[in-house]
Amino acid sequence: MPAATLAVLEWFLQFEIVEQAIRTATGPAGLGIIAVYSFLIAFILPLPSEVVLATPLDLGLPYSAEIGLIVLVSGLGKAAGSVFAFHLGQEAKQSGPVVRFLRRSRFDVVEWSESKTVQLAQKWGYVGLALALCVPGFPDTLSIYAFTVLEEDYLKFALATFAGSVGRLLVTISFGAAAFAIV
């Protein structure tokens, strides 16, 4: 197998290990793992945030309380990671070489994200970011970075990403409950 193929497989295997850690995390340490995972998916990991709902915390609390804790901790972790991404985005805005590199890439990430994000931001502002982050299965890392280019308010950005993260998990829970009701 070529070295490049092995490198790609190793890269994806790391994500599988991270997802497996989430799916087996229990107790208070499980909440810490959820927070770290949620922090990382906000700015670097191209993984679904919904996987945190499969965490078997086993804290001795009612199921609804444990799910509530998972949603809260995940939302806070993603908001913190988003603020970190926001800071990186603010720095990148100042860096001409980064933007020039992205514009010259085969797929013009800057042009695409700017056009979509500008439309969203102009129409809905931070509410638009929160709504975009509510869509289950949609990778939010690109949306977060794209939005950082346009905005400058850390607190509003953190609140929007928290609301979107919590909203996404609640939508996922609702779809899951509806699916079980149909069966």
C-alpha positions as CSV (number, residue, x, y, z in Angstrom):
1,M,0.0,0.0,0.0
2,P,1.4,3.5,-0.9
3,A,2.7,5.6,2.0
4,A,0.1,8.3,1.3
5,T,-2.7,5.8,1.5
6,L,-1.4,4.6,4.8
7,A,-1.1,8.1,6.1
8,V,-4.7,8.8,5.2
9,L,-5.8,5.6,6.9
10,E,-3.9,6.4,10.0
11,W,-5.4,9.9,10.1
12,F,-9.0,8.4,9.9
13,L,-8.1,5.8,12.5
14,Q,-7.4,8.5,14.9
15,F,-10.9,9.8,14.5
16,E,-12.3,6.3,15.0
17,I,-10.4,6.1,18.3
18,V,-11.8,9.5,19.4
19,E,-15.3,8.4,18.5
20,Q,-14.8,5.2,20.4
21,A,-13.7,7.1,23.5
22,I,-16.9,9.1,23.4
23,R,-19.0,6.0,23.0
24,T,-17.4,4.3,26.0
25,A,-16.9,7.2,28.4
26,T,-18.6,6.9,31.7
27,G,-18.8,8.8,35.0
28,P,-17.6,12.3,35.6
29,A,-14.6,11.6,33.4
30,G,-17.0,11.0,30.6
31,L,-18.3,14.6,30.9
32,G,-14.7,15.7,30.6
33,I,-14.2,13.6,27.4
34,I,-17.4,15.1,26.0
35,A,-16.2,18.6,26.7
36,V,-12.8,18.0,25.1
37,Y,-14.4,16.3,22.1
38,S,-16.9,19.1,21.6
39,F,-14.1,21.7,21.9
40,L,-12.0,19.9,19.2
41,I,-14.9,19.4,16.7
42,A,-15.5,23.1,16.8
43,F,-12.2,23.9,15.1
44,I,-10.3,20.9,13.9
45,L,-12.1,17.5,14.0
46,P,-14.4,16.8,11.0
47,L,-16.6,14.6,13.1
48,P,-20.3,14.7,14.0
49,S,-21.1,16.3,17.3
50,E,-24.2,14.1,17.7
51,V,-22.1,11.2,18.7
52,V,-21.9,12.6,22.2
53,L,-25.5,11.5,22.7
54,A,-24.3,7.9,22.6
55,T,-22.1,8.4,25.7
56,P,-23.2,6.0,28.5
57,L,-22.4,8.3,31.4
58,D,-23.9,6.1,34.1
59,L,-23.9,8.8,36.8
60,G,-26.8,7.2,38.6
61,L,-29.1,10.0,37.5
62,P,-32.3,9.7,35.6
63,Y,-31.7,9.3,31.9
64,S,-33.2,12.7,31.1
65,A,-30.8,14.4,33.5
66,E,-27.8,12.6,32.0
67,I,-28.9,13.6,28.5
68,G,-29.3,17.2,29.8
69,L,-25.8,17.2,31.2
70,I,-24.4,15.8,28.0
71,V,-26.2,18.5,25.9
72,L,-25.0,21.2,28.3
73,V,-21.4,20.1,28.5
74,S,-21.2,19.5,24.8
75,G,-22.7,23.0,24.1
76,L,-20.2,24.6,26.4
77,G,-17.3,22.7,25.0
78,K,-18.2,23.6,21.4
79,A,-18.8,27.2,22.3
80,A,-15.3,27.3,23.9
81,G,-13.8,25.6,20.8
82,S,-15.7,28.0,18.6
83,V,-14.2,31.0,20.4
84,F,-10.8,29.5,19.9
85,A,-11.6,29.1,16.2
86,F,-13.0,32.6,16.2
87,H,-9.7,33.9,17.5
88,L,-7.8,31.9,14.8
89,G,-10.1,33.4,12.2
90,Q,-9.5,36.9,13.5
91,E,-5.8,36.3,13.2
92,A,-6.2,34.8,9.7
93,K,-8.1,37.9,8.6
94,Q,-4.9,39.8,9.4
95,S,-2.8,37.3,7.5
96,G,-2.7,38.1,3.8
97,P,-0.7,34.9,3.0
98,V,-3.3,32.6,4.5
99,V,-6.1,34.1,2.5
100,R,-4.0,34.2,-0.7
101,F,-3.2,30.5,-0.2
102,L,-6.9,29.6,0.3
103,R,-7.9,31.6,-2.7
104,R,-5.4,29.8,-5.0
105,S,-6.4,26.3,-3.8
106,R,-8.2,24.0,-6.2
107,F,-11.5,24.5,-4.4
108,D,-11.8,28.2,-3.5
109,V,-12.9,27.7,0.1
110,V,-12.7,31.4,0.8
111,E,-15.0,32.4,-2.1
112,W,-17.6,29.6,-1.3
113,S,-17.6,30.2,2.4
114,E,-17.7,34.0,2.0
115,S,-20.6,33.9,-0.4
116,K,-22.7,31.5,1.7
117,T,-21.8,33.0,5.0
118,V,-22.2,36.6,3.8
119,Q,-25.7,35.7,2.7
120,L,-26.5,34.1,6.0
121,A,-24.9,36.8,8.1
122,Q,-26.5,39.6,6.2
123,K,-29.9,38.1,6.5
124,W,-29.8,36.6,10.0
125,G,-26.6,37.6,11.8
126,Y,-25.7,35.5,14.8
127,V,-29.1,33.9,14.7
128,G,-28.2,32.6,11.2
129,L,-25.1,31.0,12.6
130,A,-27.0,29.4,15.4
131,L,-29.6,28.1,13.0
132,A,-26.9,26.7,10.6
133,L,-25.3,24.9,13.5
134,C,-28.7,23.3,14.4
135,V,-28.6,21.1,11.3
136,P,-27.7,17.5,12.3
137,G,-25.0,15.9,10.3
138,F,-23.8,19.1,8.6
139,P,-20.1,19.7,9.3
140,D,-20.0,22.9,11.3
141,T,-16.2,23.5,11.4
142,L,-16.3,25.3,8.0
143,S,-19.4,27.3,9.0
144,I,-17.7,28.4,12.2
145,Y,-14.5,29.5,10.4
146,A,-16.4,31.2,7.6
147,F,-18.4,33.2,10.1
148,T,-15.3,34.3,11.9
149,V,-14.2,36.3,8.9
150,L,-17.3,38.5,9.1
151,E,-17.9,39.0,12.8
152,E,-15.9,40.5,15.6
153,D,-18.0,40.0,18.8
154,Y,-16.6,37.1,20.8
155,L,-19.5,36.9,23.3
156,K,-22.2,36.9,20.7
157,F,-20.3,34.4,18.7
158,A,-19.9,32.1,21.7
159,L,-23.6,32.5,22.5
160,A,-24.6,31.7,18.9
161,T,-22.4,28.6,18.8
162,F,-23.7,27.4,22.2
163,A,-27.3,27.9,21.1
164,G,-26.6,26.1,17.7
165,S,-24.8,23.2,19.4
166,V,-27.6,22.7,21.9
167,G,-30.2,23.1,19.2
168,R,-28.5,20.5,17.0
169,L,-28.5,17.9,19.8
170,L,-32.1,18.7,20.7
171,V,-33.1,18.3,17.0
172,T,-31.2,15.0,16.9
173,I,-32.9,13.8,20.1
174,S,-36.3,14.8,18.7
175,F,-35.7,12.9,15.4
176,G,-34.6,9.9,17.4
177,A,-37.7,10.0,19.6
178,A,-39.9,10.4,16.5
179,A,-38.2,7.4,14.8
180,F,-38.9,5.2,17.9
181,A,-42.5,6.4,18.0
182,I,-43.0,5.4,14.4
183,V,-41.6,1.9,15.0
